[in-house]
Amino acid sequence: MIDFIFPKKCLECGREDKYICEDCIRKVDLGGPNSIWRYQGVVRKAIIAIKYKFATEIADELVGYINLPSSQNCLVPIPSHWYKQNFRGFNQAELLGEKLAKKMDWKFIPDLLIKTHSTPPQVGLKGMPRRQNLRGVFVFNPHYPPITNHWSLVLFDDVLTTGSTLKEAAKVLKEAGVKKLWCLTIAR
């Protein structure tokens, strides 16, 4: 009934039926070795809608277009500070990561990392201020035993800009004993 009154429309072209149509997703360039797509077109609009307009339903469609090789991985999303997560109602990296892990049949550990304090948004920051903004904000969750090398960890975030967030989180995981660590983002 809701879809009849408020039909889903492609965020890019406006075609009815889906938020992300196949024609528009095909127009988005691939992102490279650590990212699925470039941060452009319908992918950019989808991430913005999820993150800032709280349109979590779009995450299912976005993840539905992702095809990665299957392997024995464990996905770990970049955490949000509890205050921001309570305000937004979700962590977009966790939301997308959980759906992706389920689709790929990967183990999912949403709380392996903890963000210890709130930081200003990375949006608008460049270079050194971006790196300094995140220095020391992530810790390994002490409720988990030491890491073993049976799984490859995939550190996951929604968008890669300078890589500061992933580098800071990766540093914490490596200090905790992770040997096989990959980084993956939806867009770059």
N, C-alpha and C positions, 0 to 999 in steps of 0.2 A: 504494500500500500504506500509506504513512504517513497519507494523508488518510482511509483507512478506519479505521486504529487511532486516530488523533488527528484527528477531523474538524474542518474549519474552522468556527468559529462567529462570528457577528456580535459584535463587541466591545460593542455596545450592548444588543441584545435577545436574543442567544444563539441565534438561528436558525442552523441548520446550512447549509453550502455556501460562505459567504464570510465574510471578516473585517468587511466593510462591506456591509450589505445595502441595497438600493435604498430600502426604506421608511425606514430610519434616516438615510440621507444626505439624503433629502428633508426630514426634520424639522429639519435644521441651517439656521439663518438665513444669508443671504448676508452677506458681510463688508464690502462697500462698494467704493470705487473702487480701492484698492490690495491688497485681500485677497479671496480667493475665498469663504471661509466665515467665520463667527464661530467662535471657539475654544470650542466646546461639543459636547456629545453625542458621537457616534461619531467626528467629526473630531478632537476633543480626545483621545479615547482612542487613536485611530490614531497621532497624532503622539507621544504619550507612549510608546506601545508601540515605535515605530520608534526614538525617541531614547534611551530608558532601558532598554528590554527587548531591544534589538538585534533586533527583529522586522522585518527589512528587506523581507521578502516582502509586507508590508502596503502598502509604497510603490506597488507596481504597481496594486493596487486603488484606492488613494486617487487617484493620478494618472489612472486610467481614468475617473473621474467628472468630470474637469476638461475644460471646453470653452471655449476662448478663440478669438477671431478670429485667423486666420492672417495673418502679416505677416513682413517681413524683419527679424527680431529676432535678437539674440545674448544668450543667457542667461548671467549671471555669478553663481554662488552666493556667499553669504557664506562666507568660509573659516573653518576651525577651525585652532587651533594644532596643529602636528604632534604634540605630546605627547597632546593629547586625542583626536586622530584615531587615533593608534596604539593608545591604550587602548580606545576604542570599536570600532575596526576600520573606521570610515567616518565621513564627515561627512554628517549627515542633510540639510543644505541641498544638498549636492552630489549625494547619492543621488536625492532627489526632483527636483532641478533637471535632472539628466541625463535622467531618464525623461520629464519634462515637455517638455524641449527636443526630444527624439526624437519625441514624440507630435505636437508642434506644427510639426515640421520647421524648428526654429530652430537656429542655430549655437550651440555650447556651449563656453565657455571656463572650465574649472574653476579655473584657476590665474592668472587675470588679477590678482587681489588676493592678498596674502599677509598672514596674521596673524603679526606679529613676535614676540609674546610671549603667554604663557598668562595668562588673567584668571580671576578667580572667576566662577562661573556667574551669569548675569543674573537667574535665578530668585530671587525673594526681595528683590532690590534695587529701590528705588523712586526716581523723580525724579533728583536731582542725583548720588547715588552710582552710578546706572545709567549716566549720561552720562560721569562721570569714570572709570568702570571701563574704558571703551573708547577713551578719548581717546588718539589717536596709535598705536593697535595695528595699523592696516591700512596697507599700502604697495602701490603699483602695482608689479607684477612687472617688473623691469628687462630681462627676456628678451624682452619684447614691444616692437614698434616703437610710435611715437606713434600715438594713436588717430585714425582718420579718421571722417568723418561718414557713411560709407556704410551703417552699421548703427545701429539703435537698440539701446542696451544695456538689458537688463532685469536689474536687480539683484534677486536672489532669496534669500528666507529662509523658514524654515518657519513661524514665528509672529511677528506684530507685536504688541508690547505698548506701549511708549512711542515706538518708532521710533528709539531711540538707536543701535542697531546699523546700521540702514540709513542714517541721517543721516551717521554717521562714515565708512562705506564710500563713500557717494555723494560726500562731500567730497573723498576721495582720487581718485575717478574724474574728477570735474570738474576738479580740479587737473591731472590727466593729459591734459586736453583733450576729454573726452567732452562733447558738446553735447546729444545726445538720450539722456536717461536716464529710465527708468521704474523703479518699485519694485513688486515683487509678492511676496505671501506666500500661503501656503496658508490661514492662519487669522489672525484678529485678535481 
